[in-house]
Amino acid sequence: MSDPRRPSLFDLPAEESEHEPGDEQAGREARPTERPPARAQRPLSEPSARDPGLPLFPPAEIPDSELRSPPRRRSERSETSERSETRAERPAPGAPVPASLGSRYLAGALDLALHVGLGGILLGGAWLLGARSWGFENLGIPAFLVVFSFLYTTIPLAFWGQTPGMMRARIAACSGEDGALTFGQTALRWLGSLFTLGLLGLPGLLALVGGRSFSDRLSGSRCWRA
């Protein structure tokens, strides 16, 4: 028989759990949230369809010739060749340029206007002095104009290579490229200008062929831009 003072197995109190349900929930909340493991970073060489910054197709291989001579270098070379061709076509800064036909006619017209003005002054003075008839005694005026024209042309050409009309038109006459004219050449240029004036300027059209007018060919000289 069992001892009545001794507690039985069923009389012992149930063991209380060390943690209550509330404590377990608080412990779960106190634990840090676990993050999912980071994805392994893909290499840059593998393009992804989700990344718009990466190309969908692999880059084409560039030949060695393109790498050695890029387009910029080729354009620079072409520009350099074009500039050299343009410089070859244009005359050098110090090279003389033949006078144009328009500048020649302009110089001749200015010189002729000066002669006509002087002749008008002489005729007006003669008329004021009472010369009403133009006979043999009045041939002094044409003779004076001829002498004046000769000196007007030869002296400035021999010393400066320009008449006043040529200076205004910015052209000059030289023996060759830069040689001074002799008095013989200036006299021949004067005769050539009279012949050109008598034929209404038609001999001056020879300047279109070879850049030398009739006066240039007659005197063995050339006319350049000043």
Secondary structure, 3 states (H helix, E strand, C coil): CCCCCCCCCCCCCCCCCCCCHHHHHHHHHHCCCCCCCCCCCCCCCCCCCCCCCCCCCCCCCCCHHHHHCCHHHHHHHHHHHHHHHHHHHCCCCCCCCECCHHHHHHHHHHHHHHHHHHHHHHHHHHHHCCCCCCCHHHCHHHHHHHHHHHHHHHHHHHHCCCCHHHHHHCEEEEECCCECCCHHHHHHHHHHHHHHHHCCCHHHHHHHCCCCCHHHHHHCCEEEEC
